[in-house]
């Protein structure tokens, strides 16, 4: 078992670390463009489809590099939803025509994608979604309300999960159906009851989240959106299985950037403990302080092992659902405790907004919710154990 990195992998990490610093220095609205221009949105996409063709372990290392220098966790979450939640799904289950149509533009950021699954009554239980995908002679008509959609107002296409409503030719309804709904999807030609209910894709105002503001979460309404048969991902009625594939990639990799963020914060914590003096000696000499920092290191390294293990499993062609759930669960919980330890280490000074640490706590808390809460992920692992 080799725990080292090749020179080529280190070069990718260093390149992404430099790109993260460039994005960090850019205006918030420009950061995604910087990432796209630097190739961060196409790393694991095949070369013949516009990407770099990297394996997922190397991709995770690249995103660790981004997180080390780019402090905007929201924009990195949005990049992950685009790449891990949609692009990798397309590469896995898309038809050759779908891959050719979408992936080259996704790799460059010319087409931004995101996941639209959560609803008012279907968050952790995606099987309960009420959005409908009614079959028509020309494809599907999508209707429903989605919540907490990442990068909602800037996405060009939404990976949507909807209840199969049956329809054309007497086709029976069956399960869930997964579809790609373009922002510019044709609207149902039937007149709306009033202008407020006009058909098409409608994006609500960005939500005032406590953290991860760069992710630009907002509600999205699909109001009689007409899409062709080429919008279907996988088989009609098999949308839940398709969604689980997307979530496996996302859970395995979405918090890889947090490894870099924790590495950066650990370095800052070590320096602070060495330089901050009380009673004429560095606080690092106090065992309670030294142990707190040592625990931060423990959480970082265990998170690394689980994230890279999950990426490796997927690289080997394994389903990797349990490994991805473990990686996301542990990394998310570790990031929250890590951020709190970092704040507590500094006492009152850490509670000031100017320190940036309260915002880091808020960002980490967001990571414990998106892509599956700890309880959802524990259920995935328990089922894998046969419980």
N, C-alpha and C positions, 0 to 999 in steps of 0.2 A: 504494500500500500504506500503510495507516494503522496506526501503532503506538501511537496514543493511546487513551484511554478516554473514553467519554461520561460526562456528569455522573451519569446513571442507573447506569452500571456502577460508578463510584466510590462511589456511595451504597450499593450492595450490598456492595462490598468493606468499606467502613467499618462497615456494620451487622454483618457477619460478624466483623470484627476485634473489635468490642465484645462480640459474643456469645462469641467465643473467650476473651476475658478473663474473662467471667462464668463460663464453664465451668471455666477454669483455677483459679478461686477456690473452686469447689465441691468437695465430697468426691468422690473417684474414682468411687464408685458412682452419683453423681448426674450425672456429666458428659454421658452420652448423653441423659438426660432434658432437660438444659439445651439441648443442641443441637437436639433434636426440638422443644422448645417454641419455640425461636427460628427454626424453619423450615429448618434446615440440611439436613434429610433429604428435602426435597421441591423443592429449587430448580429442577431442570430438568423436573420432572413437569408435565404440562399443567394449566392452571388448572381445567379442567372435571373434573379428577381429583384435585383437592386441592392441587396444587403452585403454583409461581409461573410456570411456563412459560418459564424462562430458557434462552437458548442455552447451549451447552457451554463456549464461551469465557468467558462471564460466570460460569458455574458454577465454572470453574477459578480465576478471579480471586477468587471468593467463598471458595473453600477455601484459597487463598493467604492471604487475610485471617485465616481461622481459625487457620492454622498459625503466623501471626506472633505470636499471643498465647496460644494453647493449647499447652502443652508436652507434653501427653500424646499422643504419636504413636500409641499403641496404640488409643485410643478413636477417633482420626481414621481409622486403618486400618479399624476395624470399621464406622464410618460410611460409608467408601468402598466396602467390600465390599457393604454393604446397598444403597447408592444406585447405584453404578456397576456392580457385579457382578450385581445382581439386578433392581432397579427399572427401570433403563434397558433392560435386556434385555427385561423384560416389555413396556415401552413399544414396543419394536422388533418383537418376534416374537409377543407375546401376542395372543390373540383379544380382540375387544371385551369379551366376558364376563369373561375373565381380568383384563383391565385394570381393569374396573369393580369386580371383586371384591377385588383386591389393592392397587392403587396408591393409592387415597385413604387407606387405613390405613398404607401404607408411608410416604407423604408426611408424616404426622403422627408417625410413630414408634410408633403403636399396634400395628403389626405389624412386627417386626424380622425381616429376612431376611439370609441369608448363603449362601456358596458351600460345598458339600461335594463336592469332587472328588478330592482327593489320597488315595492309599491307600499301604499299605506297599510295594507293588510298582508303583505308578503315580503318580509325582510329576510330573516334567517330561514324561513320556510318558503323557498322559491317555488315549490310545487303548488302553492296556494295563489299564484298570480291570477289576476282577473282580466288583464289585457287580453284582447282577442285577436286572433289571426284567422279571418274568414276567407275561405278559398273562393276565388272568382274564376271566371273564364280566362282571365289574363294573368292570374297569379294569386296574390293575397291582398286583403284589405286589413290593415292593422289599426286597432283602436284601443286606447288605454292610457293610463296615467302612471308615470314612473317618478320615483323620488330619488334624491341624493345622487344624481348622475354626475360623475366626474367630468370636468372639461365640457360641460353640457352646451354652453353657448358658443363654443369654438370647434365643436366636433363636426366633421363632415359626414360621418356615418355612425349609426348606433347599432350595436349588437343587442337585439331585443329578444326577450323570451316572452311568449304569449300563449294563451290557451287556444288550442286548435278548435275553431268554431265550426268546422265542416263547411259545407256550402255547395259549390259548383258540382253539377251532375249528381246531386244527392250523396256526396261524399260524407261519411260519418265523422263526427268529431272524435278526436283521440289524443289524449295527453297534451303535452306542450310542444310548441314548434319554435325553433330558433331561426331568426331572420336577420339579415343586414338591411337596415332601413336608412337610406341616404337622407341627409338633411333636406335635400331638394326633392324628396319623394313626391310623386304626383298626388294631388288631392282628390278625394272622392268627389265626383261631379255633382252629387246630390246637394241641393241648396241647404245651407245651415239655418237653424231656427233664428239665429241673430248673428251679428258680426262677431260677437265675442266668442262664438263657437265655430269660427271659420275653420274649414278643414286644412289638414297638413300637419307638419311638425311644428309644435309651439314650445319654446323654451321660456321658462319663468325667470324671475329675477334671481341672481346669485344669492345663495343662502349665507347668512352671517354666522359662519362656523367659528368655534372657539380657536381652532388651530387649522393648519393645512389650508390656509386661505388661497394659496396659489393653485389649488386643485379646482377652484371655481365650481363647487357643487351647486346644482340647481335642479328643479323639477322639469320634466319633459313630458309633453302630451302628444300622443299620436292620435290624430283625429281623422279617421278615414283615409289613412295613407295607403296609396296603391303601389305595390311593388310587384315585379315580375317573378316568374318561377326561379330565376337565377339568384334571387335573394335568399332562397332556402339554404340553410346550413345543415348538412346531414339529411336525415329523413324527416318528413312530416310526422309529428307525434313523438319524435325521439329527442325533443328539445332539452329535456332534463339531463339526458346523458351528455349532450353537446355542452350544456352549461357547466356540468361537472368537469369536463375536460378543460374548459376555459379557466375555471376556478383552480384547478390543480396547477396549471402553469402560473397563474397569478399568485397563488399562495406560496408557491415555491420561491418565487423571484421578486415579488413586489417589495419586500423589505430588505433586499440585498443592499440598497443604498444606506439603510440604517446601520449596517456594519461599519461603513466608512464614517458615518456621523458619530457613532459611539467611539470609534478609534480616535477621532479628533477630540471629542469631549474628554476622553480618558487622558490624553496628553495634556490638555489644559488643566485637568484636575490634579495631575501629578505635579505640574509646575506650580499651581496655586498652593498645594500642600507643602511644597519645599520652600516657597518664598514667603508665605504668610507666617508671621511670628506672633506668638503670645507669650508673655513672660520671658522674652529674650531667646526663645527657641522656636524653631519651625514646628507648625502643628503636625507635620508628618511624623514627628517623634512621639505623638500620642497614639497609642495602639488603636483606639477607637477610630481615629481618622485613617490610619494606615489600613485597617481592616475594611473600612468602607470602600476605599479605593481598590483594594484587592478584590472585593466582591464585584466591583464594576468590571474589572478585567475578566473575572470568571464568567459573567453574563455575556460579555463580548465573545469570548472564545467558544463557549457552548453554542451560542447563536450561529457563529461561523460554521461550526461543524455540521449543524443541522441544515443550514441553508445550502451549503455545498453538497451535502449528502443528497438532498432532495433534487438538486440540479443534476447530479451525477446519475441518479436513478432514472430521470427522464431522458438523459442522454443515452442511457442503455436501452431505451425503448420500453421501460417498465411503466406500469400505470402510475405509480408514485403518489397515489392519493394520500395515504397515511403519512408518508415522508414529507409531503408538501404541507399537510395540516400541522405536523409537529414543528416544522420549520417556522411557519407563520405564527403559530401559537406561542412558541418559546421566544422568538425574536420580538414579537409585539409586547409580550409581558415583560421581557428583559429591558426593552427600550423605555417602558414606563418607569420601572424601578431605577434604571440607569439615570434617567432625567431627574427623578426625585433625589437620588443620592447626590447628583451633581449640584442641585440647588441646596440641599441640606448642608453640604460640605462648606458652603459659603455663608450660611446663616442668613441674617437679615439682608445682607448685600445681594444674596442670590434671589431674594424675593422682589427686588426692584426690576421693573420692566426693562430698564436700560441694560441689565445684565444679559438679557435674552433668554434666561433660564425658564421663567414662567411660560414663555412661548414654546420652548422646547418641550415642556411637560404637556402642554395642550396638543402639540403635534404628535407626541408619542401616544397620547390617549386616543387620538383619531386612528392610529395604526392598530389599536386593539379592537376596533369596531369594523372597519372596512374589510372586505374579502373574507368575512367570516369571523364572528366573535369567538372568544376562547371557548365558550360553551358549545358552539357549533363545531369547532375544530376538535374538541374533546369527544364529541359524539362520533365524528368520522374515525378517530383513532380507536374508540371503544368498539365500533362495528368491525374494524379491521382485526381486532383481537378476538372477535367472535362473541362479544357481549351484547 
